[in-house]
Amino acid sequence: MSRIGNNPITVPETVNVSLQGSEIIVKGKLGELSQTIDSSISVSVNENIISLTRQSDNKDVRSKHGLYRALISNMIEGVNNGHTKKLELRGVGYRASTQGKKLDISVGYSHNIIFDIPEEVKVTAETEKGKAPIVTISGHDKQLVGAIAARIRAERKPEPYKGKGIRYVDEYVRKKAGKTAAK
């Protein structure tokens, strides 16, 4: 029995939800998102509550029940409040700056890495003296925000000896002991 899928979703008054066939469309102050729902899951919208039911207890259908409930909940949260990811650039000489819809980071390579940022996402880079630069990625689509953050982090993952690299602000990196000198 899906515990997540059975929970009803409460829709705030600032969000408009419409169901067109197998597609659910969510509109809010930050934008509009849509998701196609599998035919094995039925969605009902009553006033400000969305409930999902499944047609069978098949393992695949049970997993989709919880998945679509979480996706719809994230869509409502995104168009109402938005989603944010913060990345920290730890290392000597690591820098980040934004120019329009481009993010320019310098993370120890011979060249700077430039990312083209989609229109739906807002990226800011803050540099404070004595602290690591922080890149903030925000937008209404949680999946897109997470994918862009992961793509930026993949350029220089945090290494376990000194902890240098690009990491999420709340991420913990376990440190390893280095080699000891022979006597």
C-alpha positions in Angstrom: 0.0 0.0 0.0 1.5 3.3 -1.0 1.7 5.7 1.9 2.9 8.6 -0.2 0.3 8.1 -3.0 -2.6 7.9 -0.6 -1.9 11.4 0.9 -4.2 14.1 -0.6 -2.5 17.2 -1.9 -3.9 20.6 -0.7 -3.8 23.3 -3.4 -3.2 26.9 -2.2 -5.6 29.6 -3.4 -2.9 31.2 -5.5 -2.5 28.1 -7.6 -4.8 27.0 -10.4 -5.0 23.2 -11.3 -6.7 21.9 -14.3 -7.0 18.3 -15.7 -7.2 17.8 -19.4 -7.4 14.1 -20.2 -4.3 12.4 -18.9 -2.4 15.7 -18.5 -2.4 17.9 -15.4 -1.6 21.6 -15.7 -0.6 23.7 -12.7 -0.5 27.5 -13.0 0.8 29.9 -10.3 2.5 33.2 -9.8 5.9 31.9 -10.8 4.9 30.0 -14.0 3.1 27.0 -15.5 4.0 23.3 -15.4 2.3 20.3 -16.9 2.7 16.5 -16.4 1.3 13.6 -18.3 -0.2 11.0 -15.9 0.0 7.3 -16.7 -3.4 5.6 -17.5 -3.1 3.3 -14.5 -3.4 6.2 -12.1 -6.6 8.3 -11.9 -6.5 11.9 -10.6 -9.4 13.7 -9.1 -9.5 17.5 -8.4 -12.2 18.5 -5.9 -12.1 22.2 -4.9 -8.7 22.6 -3.4 -7.8 18.9 -2.8 -6.1 16.5 -5.3 -6.3 12.8 -4.7 -4.8 10.0 -6.7 -6.0 6.4 -6.9 -4.5 3.4 -8.6 -6.4 0.7 -10.5 -4.4 -2.3 -9.4 -1.9 -3.5 -6.8 0.7 -4.3 -9.3 4.3 -3.4 -8.1 4.8 -1.1 -11.1 1.5 0.7 -10.6 2.1 1.0 -6.8 5.4 2.8 -7.5 3.8 5.1 -10.1 1.1 6.0 -7.5 3.7 7.6 -5.2 5.7 9.0 -8.0 2.9 11.0 -9.6 1.7 12.2 -6.2 5.2 13.5 -5.5 5.6 15.1 -9.0 2.2 16.9 -8.6 3.1 18.1 -5.1 6.5 19.4 -6.4 4.8 21.2 -9.3 2.4 23.0 -6.9 5.2 23.9 -4.5 7.3 25.2 -7.5 4.7 27.5 -9.1 3.8 28.8 -5.7 7.1 29.3 -3.9 9.8 28.0 -6.2 12.8 25.6 -5.7 16.4 26.6 -4.8 19.7 24.8 -4.9 22.9 26.4 -3.6 26.4 25.3 -4.6 29.6 26.2 -2.9 33.0 26.4 -4.8 35.7 25.4 -2.3 39.3 25.8 -3.5 42.0 28.4 -3.8 41.2 30.7 -6.8 37.8 29.2 -7.4 35.5 31.9 -8.8 32.0 32.3 -10.2 30.3 35.1 -12.0 27.1 35.6 -14.1 26.7 37.6 -17.3 23.0 37.6 -18.4 22.0 34.0 -19.0 25.6 32.6 -18.7 27.4 31.3 -15.7 31.2 31.6 -15.8 33.1 29.4 -13.3 36.8 29.1 -12.7 37.6 25.8 -10.8 41.3 25.2 -11.4 41.4 24.2 -15.0 43.4 26.1 -17.6 40.2 27.7 -19.0 36.9 29.0 -17.5 33.8 26.9 -17.9 30.7 28.7 -19.2 27.2 27.3 -18.8 24.2 28.5 -20.8 21.3 28.8 -18.4 17.7 28.2 -19.7 15.2 31.1 -19.4 13.1 29.3 -16.8 15.9 29.3 -14.3 17.6 32.2 -12.4 21.3 31.8 -11.4 23.2 34.2 -9.1 26.8 34.1 -8.0 27.8 35.7 -4.6 31.4 36.2 -3.6 32.2 37.4 -0.1 35.7 38.1 0.9 37.2 35.2 3.0 34.4 32.8 2.1 33.8 30.4 -0.7 31.8 31.6 -3.7 28.1 30.5 -3.6 26.1 29.9 -6.8 22.3 30.0 -6.2 20.0 28.3 -8.8 16.3 28.9 -8.5 13.2 28.3 -10.6 9.7 26.8 -10.5 10.7 23.4 -12.1 12.4 21.2 -9.4 13.6 18.7 -12.0 15.3 21.4 -14.1 16.8 23.2 -11.1 18.3 19.9 -9.8 19.6 18.9 -13.2 21.4 22.2 -13.7 22.9 22.0 -10.2 24.1 18.5 -10.8 25.6 19.5 -14.2 27.6 22.3 -12.6 28.7 20.1 -9.7 29.9 17.4 -12.1 32.6 19.8 -13.5 34.6 19.4 -10.3 33.2 17.0 -7.7 34.5 17.4 -4.2 37.6 15.3 -3.6 38.0 13.4 -0.3 41.6 14.5 0.7 41.4 18.3 0.9 37.6 18.7 0.2 38.2 21.0 -2.8 35.6 21.1 -5.5 32.0 22.1 -6.1 29.5 20.9 -3.5 26.0 21.6 -2.3 25.9 23.9 0.6 24.4 21.3 3.0 26.5 18.5 1.6 29.0 16.7 3.9 32.1 15.3 2.4 34.0 12.6 4.3 37.7 13.2 4.4 40.3 10.5 4.1 43.7 10.5 5.6 46.5 10.9 3.2 49.7 8.9 2.8 52.2 9.0 5.7 55.9 9.4 5.0 58.0 6.3 5.3 60.8 6.2 7.9 
